[in-house]
Amino acid sequence: MTVAVASIARLEQVTKTYYMGSEKLDALGGIDIDILEGEYVAIMGPSGCGKSTLLNILGCLDRPTSGHYILGDVDVSQMEDDSLSEVRGSKLGFIFQSYNLIQQLTVIENIEVPLYYQGIAGEASRDIAVEMAKRVGLGDRLDHKPFELSGGQQQRVGIARSLVNDPIVLLADEPTGNLDSRSGAEILDLFNELHGQGKTILMVTHDDDICNQSQRVIRLRDGLVESDIRNG
Amino acid sequence: MDNRVLATKNVNPFTPARLRRTIILGFKSLWLHRLRSLLTVLGIVFGVCSVIAMLAVGEGASYEAQEQIRRLGSNNIILHSVKPPDTDSNSTEQTYVIEYGLTYKDLERIRGTIPGVTVVVPNRIMRKRIWRATYRADADIVGTVPWFPEMKKLRLAEGRFFSDLESYEKTNVCVLSASLAPKLFPLKKPIGQKVRVGSNYYQVIGVIDVETGRPGSSDEGSRLDRLYIPLTTARARFGEILRKRSSGSFENEKVQLHEAIVQVHNQQEVEEIALIIEGILQRHHKKRDFELEVPLELLRSAEATARTFNILLGSIAAISLLVGGIGIMNIMLASVTERTREIGIRRALGAKRRDIITQFLIETVLLSATGGALGVIIGIMIPIGIGAMTDMKTIVTPEGPILAFSISAVVGIIFGIYPAIRAANMDPVEALRHE
């Protein structure tokens, strides 16, 4: 491993506690993870191990109960709501299992959504979105609605949308979970390609095959890091 | 490494370009549920068009009433003779003569005591049959003074009214009302011809203009069959006692004057002088056999009625707008729940609470403004339709549509705020998980 590579997302003793009535539930019990720039990380674990909670915190959708989360060089762990929105919009790219495209918008409009919240509109926005659509191989589907596309194509739209703000980390939540093996493989190829271009990717998955493609596998169990292995 | 500063940029959602995008997006979302949006909007459409239509009808009605009263003359006090109610009981005696009403002396007293009063028009009205060759018509013979048309604001279609000299000399001349003329002279020009009442012939010298009284109003000269002759002539030809035939028996009435118009020079004094006149008459009449009509008072009360009417109509319309607004709020709440996931996605992709509020608020305002615009169009057409199909007068003042449209826009904002805030306050994690 090269020592010079900068840390891009660092969790320090992050805990998350939920209260279900009077019942206390520790979803995360003190996590330390340091993700370096350009890494391709798979996060695995059985259901209920805290994967989703961890991803929500990494994605700035939720705040840790204690501990610190340093994204880039800013501590975002206790930021207020609007600032978190800003961080999500400018620093992070989300890819969901069920694509989460907005049904009434076309492909190009879906890709443009994050730009809109960054105050980029009109020609500039359209140009960036078209470029991203081409990059994921959807240059000829710009004016289709999501329901007119196959699952694999919809996920490509999702990936294009996550790239449009040039985020520092891509967060993918089981991106191939709803796809057949062939389209799944195509999507994984796309991730590999993005990784090759230097993108930092964090992917939650069940699939052992995907683990083999990634550089580093973090396994969670009961809200703690069970293992953190780099594949060479 | 991409190390852009993570400071919170303040992206203003109200730049023209972004606002345009949000509005287009709003239209798209509403278009997705066309029928639902249309039904929701209907509440506002009906609210707005009822505001406009009701105001127009109310405005028209009060204008009409005021015009009618104004034509009676707001400076005038009109006195009527009324048969006292208790005289009816002993009218079984056939030869009994009932004497009542205004007298020439009353007018002399009014003229003599009250300084602000200048013109007094005495009228004597008798129901008679009028003949012209084989044509006949029953009409009111009105004995009056030469300045009668001026007081009643009547114009003549042809010929002239009788002069002071004709009045002085008790000449047999007459002027026909617009409706009477064609009954007696269906083919001929009436001017210069003669009509017969009883055993006397009267030369026609003029016809009142139809235009004076608009159709629909119970106006002198146009709708009523009337024959105007000089008061002096009437006294000389018909005497003081009138004989009426009623259910088999004769009834003799002695009435000097049936009607008199007192014109007050200063409008401020009209009501005061009306009270004085009433006092004078009361002192000299044992029974209440007269009536005072003050058009100015009628005008005032008509204005007050119109105001009450408008407030009533306004509140009904406001309630219907309120109901429309509640309908919009209902639908927007449903829409927020339905689009929870979309809200979650947008929040994940960087939308701030403010952005979500703006989006939903704009949708609500679009709904209510579209409804308002449709309502204005329909609301302006309704009074036109009413005017075309009935002879009711409607007036659409610019205030009506402007008021209705602004209320609908305000309703949209007020009823949109709560759903929008609810949408913005959703937890992004929960919203993303929503199916």
Chai-1 contact restraints between the chains, C-beta under 6 A:
chainA,res_idxA,chainB,res_idxB,connection_type,confidence,min_distance_angstrom,max_distance_angstrom,comment,restraint_id
A,A6,B,M1,contact,1.0,0.0,6.0,A-B,restraint_1
A,E37,B,M1,contact,1.0,0.0,6.0,A-B,restraint_2
A,N56,B,V429,contact,1.0,0.0,6.0,A-B,restraint_3
A,L61,B,P428,contact,1.0,0.0,6.0,A-B,restraint_4
A,L61,B,V429,contact,1.0,0.0,6.0,A-B,restraint_5
A,D62,B,V429,contact,1.0,0.0,6.0,A-B,restraint_6
A,V74,B,L6,contact,1.0,0.0,6.0,A-B,restraint_7
A,D82,B,K352,contact,1.0,0.0,6.0,A-B,restraint_8
A,S83,B,T8,contact,1.0,0.0,6.0,A-B,restraint_9
A,S85,B,G350,contact,1.0,0.0,6.0,A-B,restraint_10
A,S85,B,K352,contact,1.0,0.0,6.0,A-B,restraint_11
A,E86,B,T8,contact,1.0,0.0,6.0,A-B,restraint_12
A,R88,B,G350,contact,1.0,0.0,6.0,A-B,restraint_13
A,G89,B,G350,contact,1.0,0.0,6.0,A-B,restraint_14
A,F94,B,A348,contact,1.0,0.0,6.0,A-B,restraint_15
A,N100,B,I345,contact,1.0,0.0,6.0,A-B,restraint_16
A,I102,B,E342,contact,1.0,0.0,6.0,A-B,restraint_17
A,Q104,B,K28,contact,1.0,0.0,6.0,A-B,restraint_18
A,Q104,B,S29,contact,1.0,0.0,6.0,A-B,restraint_19
A,Q104,B,L32,contact,1.0,0.0,6.0,A-B,restraint_20
A,V113,B,L349,contact,1.0,0.0,6.0,A-B,restraint_21
A,P114,B,L349,contact,1.0,0.0,6.0,A-B,restraint_22
A,P114,B,G350,contact,1.0,0.0,6.0,A-B,restraint_23
A,Y117,B,G350,contact,1.0,0.0,6.0,A-B,restraint_24
A,Y117,B,A351,contact,1.0,0.0,6.0,A-B,restraint_25
A,G119,B,V11,contact,1.0,0.0,6.0,A-B,restraint_26
A,A121,B,A17,contact,1.0,0.0,6.0,A-B,restraint_27
A,A121,B,R18,contact,1.0,0.0,6.0,A-B,restraint_28
A,G122,B,A17,contact,1.0,0.0,6.0,A-B,restraint_29
A,I168,B,D2,contact,1.0,0.0,6.0,A-B,restraint_30
